[in-house]
Amino acid sequence: ASAAASAASTVANSVSRLSSPSAVSRVSSAVSSLVSNGQVNMAALPNIISNISSSVSASAPGASGCEVIVQALLEVITALVQIVSSSSVGYINPSSVNQITNVVANAMAQVMG
């Protein structure tokens, strides 16, 4: 139960920071970095996650490493939801899921060192 309580606390702390002006600014910046000329630039993902993680860490000095990563991922998810909600989604190639999961896994591996 202790690990579950700790995880719940981590998520709650991160969610509470998600509506802060600094988080909104980071999400807006991430959207701008991820979209160029109407195309999503997945190659920018590692830098975006790294930049958000560094910024969250600097703005929340008491946050644990886990809280920083959860916060960064919530902000990236928010940016992606913003992009999807503003898009006209056409055909989605189900066979590209493996490629996208690899991109995300590699982005996280770069950020985590």
N, C-alpha and C positions, 0 to 999 in steps of 0.2 A: 504494500500500500504506500510505502514511503516513496518509492520510485514513481509511482503513478501520481502522487501528490506533488512531487517535484516537477514532473513533466507538465502537470496541469498549471502549476505556478509559473513555469517558464513560458507556456503559451499565453496565459493570462497577462503576464507582464509585457510580452511582445505585442499582443493585440491592443493593449492599452496605449502603447506608443505609436500604433499604426496611424492614428488620426492626428498625430502631432504635425505642426507646420513643417518640421524638418523631414518627416517621413513623406509627407505629401510632395515636398520639393524633390526628394530622391526618386519617388515614383514617376513624377513628371519627367525628370531627367532620363530615367530608364526607358520610358516610352519613346522619348525623342531619339535615344541611342539605338533602340531596337527596330525602329521603323524609319526607312529612308526611301523616298519616292514610291511609297505605297507597298514596299516589300519589307518583310521581316528579316532582320539581319541576325541570324542565330550565332554567327561568329562573334558578335559583340557580347554574348551572354557571360563568358568568364570574366571579362573586365567589369561588366555591370555588377555581377555578384560580388566581386572583389571590392569595387568602389563602394557599394552599399554597405558591405560588411565593415570596411574601414571607417566609414562615416558613422555607422551605428555604434561601433566600438568607441569612437571618440566622443560621441554625444551622450553615451550612457556608460560612464566609467565604472559603475557598480555592476553592470550586466555580466553574466557569465558568458563563456565562449558559446555555450549552447543557446543562450538567449540571443546572442548576436546573430548566429546562423539562422535561428527560427525567424527572427525579425527580418533579416535579409531575404529569406525565402518568401515570407509573407509579402514583402514589398515587391519582389519579382512577380509573384503570383498576381498581385494587384495590378501591376503594369500589364501583364499578359491579358488579364480579364478586361482591362481598359481597351487594349488593342482589339481583342475579339469582339467586344461589345460595340466597337465603332466600325467594324468591318462587315463586308458582305462576303460571307463564307461560301465558297463554291465547293467543288469536288475536293474531298480529303482522301488522300491515298493511304489506305490502311497499312500497306506494306512499308510505309516510311516511319512507322512507329518505332521500330528498332533503331533506325538512324537517329531519330530525335531523342530517344532515351540515351543513346550513346553520347550525343552532344551534351545533354544535361549532366550525365555522369562525368564526362571529361571536364566540364566547366566546374563542377563541384570538386573534383580531384585537384584541379589547379588551385582553387581557392583554399582548400584544406591543406595543401602542401603535400 
